[in-house]
Amino acid sequence: MRIENPRLDIASRERMDKARLFRLCVDPRSNKLILDKGMNLPGRGIYLARSLEAIEMAIKKHRFDRYGGLSDELLAELKEELRHD
């Protein structure tokens, strides 16, 4: 099966369709990692599968460390987005 817009999930390191992923990027003003809901903010984004398991795996594997870590606010926002899926 061919993936239309392949992106690498930072938790599993698996290539997935962009539609199945969150896009996160570093906000140039605050230098904090933020959720890019429109998937169009400037900069190199990182992609994370839209699941609680992927979030937990990425935290456990310290995948957010190089981007300044995962704030409590961003974690809450990701979980809220999952509730709406």
Helices and strands as residue ranges (DSSP letters): E 6-8, E 15-17, G 18-20, E 21-26, E 33-35, E 46-49, H 52-60, G 65-67, H 72-84
